[in-house]
Amino acid sequence: MKTTPFTHFHEALGARMAPFAGYNMPIEYTGIKDEHLTVREKVGVFDVSHMGEFWVKGPKAFDLVQKVTSNDVAALTDGKIQYSCLPNETGGIVDDLLVYRFSAEKYLLVVNAANIEKDWNHILKYAEEMGMKPGVDLENTSDDICQLAVQGPLALKAMQKLTTENVVDMEYYTFKEIPFAGIDKVIFSTTGYTGAGGCEIYAYNKDADKLWKAVFEAGEEFGIKPIGLGARDTLRLEAGFCLYGHEIDDTHSPIEAGLGWITKFVPGNDFVNRAFHERLKEEKPSRYLKGFQILDKGIARQGYPIEDAEGNQIGLVCSGTVSPLTGKSIGTGYVKSGFHKLDTEIYIRVRNKALKAKIVKMPFF
């Protein structure tokens, strides 16, 4: 099992550790609810060094990224980031990812930890068709880079103490290469997976100790805390963000998943399997990913059946939890067309009981 350059800090702090995507990762420190609320109200730090980083460079870089991702890379300018997905050849999604544009001939793709090898092989297949070569035009630097996600309303204010560059005024989904915390250069970006605002800091593994210590020292006056993957999941669900392996996978289209906004059918964007998704959008899907709130007492879990009032199955739960912020039982699931409109009454089958629920808007707060 792999470790990240920050593992010794997690263990020294008494984090509950568990395997995740082949890594020994912190699940919680002081408890999921406490960590969740820290991010919503102050500032929390996630070790996300397990994420994958691929560089795509050279004169064919744009063509490759435009081919393998669903969003329109032509809309990017230097210093901007796109949320996107890698469509597969059978109507589903290989992975969701971030696309960073450094220049017209240099892009960084940030992918999910569990899918690094799968994504690399998928992209490489199309790269080789274009005559591009690994080690020259593509580079997998996932094992060389560490990353901290500093999230919360006070995150940028705290991190501003560690650089002379202006970061507090950075726009959402932008990045800079800047000197930071005594490190010559980091990638400092503002995306986030919590709905609470904040930033991500990418550095080389050799600078990991320096980065961790500086971030926590700078954030001390703001109540900074380390946050585990447990709260990362409740935060992203509360914010209505998809998680690969739950809301999205190899069998669901981005159109069904409510990700039409990252699936751009514009001229020149001939991405993998475009015609399938375009037709699905025109003809309307038979199922939709929706958020729901359980009105009875109980919690939905992945794979639980969703039913209509007569007990007929109309879908499946993707994710579920009790929102630490609101105390409501919330979740996501795919439901048949006709049951996807706001306030539609549905039922979640939990341990042989049908719990009343309703379709609600996301985010859940």
N, C-alpha and C positions, 0 to 999 in steps of 0.2 A: 504493500500500500504506500502511495506517495505521501509526502508531507509538503507543506509550503514553507517558505523562508520565515514565516511568522509563527510556526507551530510551537516553538519553545515558549513564546509569549502566552499563547492560549493555555498551555499546560501549566505554566507558572501561576496563571490567574485562576486556575481551578475550573476551567471550562469543561463541560460534559462533551466529550469527543465521540465521534462515530464516523463510520465510513460513508463517503458520499462521492460518487463519480470517480472512484478509485483513489480518493484522497482521504486522509484522516483529518476531518474538519470539526470545528467547534459548533455544536448544536445550540447550546445556551450557556450563559454565565450566571446571571442573577434571576433568571426566569423569563419566559417568553413575553408575558404581559408587561413586566417592568422594562424590558429591552425595547419592546414595540413602542411603548409610550415615550421612552427616551428619544427615539427617532422622530416621532410625531411632534414632540414639544421642544426638544433641545438638539442634541447631536450625537450620533452613534457611528461606530466604525466597523465595517465588515471586511474580513479578509476574503477577497475574491480572486486570489492568485491562481486558483484552479481553472479559471476561464482560459480559453484558447485564443492565441493571437497569430494571425497569418498576415504576412506582407505580400502585396501584389505590386510588382514594379515593371517599368519598361513601356515601350510604345504600344503594347497590346493590353496594358493593364485595365484601361477603361472598358474596352470591348469585353474582356473576361468578366469583370464585376457586373457589367450591365447584363450579360448573358445569364449569369448564375443567380442573380438576385431579382426580386420582384418589383422593388421600388425603382424609380427613375434616377439612375446615378448621374445623368446629365444635368439634373437640377442642383447637384452639389457644387459648392465652391470651396476653395481652400479654407481649412479651419472649420468646416461644417461636418455634421454627423447625420446619418440616416439610420432609422430603425427599419429593418427589412427582413425578408426570409429567403431561404433557398428552396424553391419549388422542386419537387422530384418529378419523375417522368410519368407517374401514375395518379396524379391529382392531389397528392398530399404535400407535406412539408418536411424537408430533410432537417431543418433547424431554423430558429430565428437568430438574428445577429445584428451587430452594429457595423456600419461602414463609415470609416473615417477617411476623408479626402485630404491628403497632404499636398498633392499637386495632380495635374492631369495624368501623370505617369507614376503615381505612388499612392497606394491605398492600404489601410489597415483594416482587417476584418476581425472582429471580436466575437467568438462563438462560445456556445455552452460547453462546459467541462465534459459532460457525459458524451458529447458528440464530436469531440476533437478529431478522432481518427476517421469517423464516418464522413464528416464535413470535408476534411482534407482530401480524402479519396474521391469524393464527389466533385469537388472543384478541380482537382488535378486531372480528372478525366476530360473535362471541357478545356482545360488549359493545354493539355497535350494535343487536342484536336486543332488548336490554334498555333501549334508549334512552340509553345512556351515550356520552359524547363524548370523543375524544382532546383533550388540552390542558385538559380540565376534570376528568374522572373517571379518565382514564388518561394517564400521561406516560412517555415513553421517555427516560430520562436516561443511557443507556449511554455516550454520548460525554463526559459531564460528570464522571463518577466514576472515580477510580482505586482500586485494591484490591491490598493485599499479603496473601498467605496466609503466616503465620509458623507453621511446623509442626515438631513434634518434642517429645520429653519435657521439654525445658527451655524451650519457647517461652513459656508463660504466666509462668514465673518471670522470664524476661528482660523481658517486656513490662510486668510489674507496676511496673518502675522508671519507666515513662513516664506513670503516672496515679496519682491518689490513690484512685480507685475500686478496689474489690476485684475483680480479674479471675482470680486464681489459683484461686479456689473456684467459678468459674462452672460450671454444669452443661453437659453436652453438649447441643448444639442449642438454645442460648439466646443472647440478645444484649442489649446495653445501648447507649444513646447517652451517650457520656462525653467529658470533656475528655481529650486524649491528646497527648503529645509537643509541648505548646505550641499545639496546635490546639484551638479552642473546643469543637468537637464532631465526633466520628467515630462510625460504627457499628462496634462491637466485638462479633464473634460467635465462637462456638465450634462450628464444624461440622467441616470438614476433609475432605480427599480423599486422605489418605495412610495412615490407620490408625495414625498416630504421635501423635495429639493436637495441640493447638495452637489457633490463632485466625485470624480474618480481620479486616482493618481497612479500612473503606471511608471515603474522604475525597474532597473536591473536588479537581480537578486542580491548582488553584492552590496546594494544600498538599503536593503530591507530593514536592518536594525536601526539605522540612522533615521529612516522614514518613520517607522513605528513610534520611536521615542519622541521625535519632534512633533508628530501629529497629536499625540496624547498630552504632551506638555502644552502645546498651543491651545488645546481644547479644554484644559482643566478648569479654567474660570467659567466655561459655558456648560459644565456638567457632562462632559464627554464620557462615553462608556463603550467598551467593546460589545459587539452584537453578534449573535450566532445565527445559524441558518434557519432555526425555528422561527425567529421573529422576521427574518427575511421573507419567509413564505407567507406569514400572516399579513405583513405589510404590503407585499405585492398583490395578494388576493384582495385585500381591502381597497387597494387602488385600482383593481380591475385589470391588472396586467396578466398576460398569458404566461404560463410556465410550460416549457417543452416536456412532453410526457404526460401532461395533464390536459390543458386546453388545446394544445396543438401537437400533431404527430404526423407520421407518414401516411395516415389515412384520412386526414381532414384538410380541406382546402382553406386557404386564407380568407376566401369569400365567405365560407360557412362560419369561420372563427371571428367574424367582425373585423377582419384586417384588410378590408377592401381599400382602406386609405394608404396601405403600403403596397398595393398591387396596382401598378399604374399602366393602364392600357393606352399609352401615348405613342405617337409615331417614333420609330427608332428604338423602342424598348421591347425587343424580341426575346424575352426571357424564356427559360425552359418551360415548356408546356403551357405557354400563354393562351393558346386557342381554347384549351379545356376550361380554364378559369374565366375567360371572357364569356364563353357560352354559358357557364354556370351563373355568372352575374346576370346575364340577359334573361335566362329562363327561370331564375330564382331557385335557391337551394331548397332541398326537402327538409333540411335541419339547420338550426341556428344555435350558435353559442350565446347563452344569456345568463345574466345574473339573477339570483333569486334570494328571497328571505324566507326562512322558515317561521311560520306564525305559531306553531305548537312548540312544545319543549323537545329539543333534540338537535343533534349535529349531523350534517351530511358528510359522507366520505366518498372518495373516488370509487366509482363503480356501482354506487347505489342506484337502483332503478328510479326513474321519474315517471309518474303515472298521471292519468286524468282522473276525474271524479268517479268513473266507473271501474277503476283499477286496471285499465289498459296501459301497458308500458308505452310511453311516448318519448323516452330519452334516457340518458345516463348522466350521473353527476361526474364532473371533472375534478372539482376541489370543493372543500367545505371547512368552515371553522366558526368559532364564535369571535366576532370582531372585538379585539381588546379595547378599541376606542368607543364603540357604541353599545357593546354588550349584546348585539343582535346576532342571531345565527344566520350566517350568509353562505353563499356558495355559487358555483358556476356549473353549467351543464349544457349539453346539446339537447334541444327539444325539437319535436316535429314542427314543421311549418303549420301555422294556425294556432299554436300555443305559445308563440314567441313575443306577443305584444305585451306592453306594460300592463301590470296589474292582473294579468291572466292567472287564474287560480290553477295551481298544480299540486301534486302530492309527492313527497319523497318517501320511499319505502325504507324505513330504518328498523331493522330487527323485527320484521313481520308486522310493523305498525305503519300506517299511511299518515304521515305528518303533513298537515296543510301548509302550503307555501304560496308565494306569489312572485311573478316576474317583476324585477325592479331595475332601475337604472344603475349603471356602474360609472364612476367609482361608488363605493358603498358608504362614503362619508362626505 
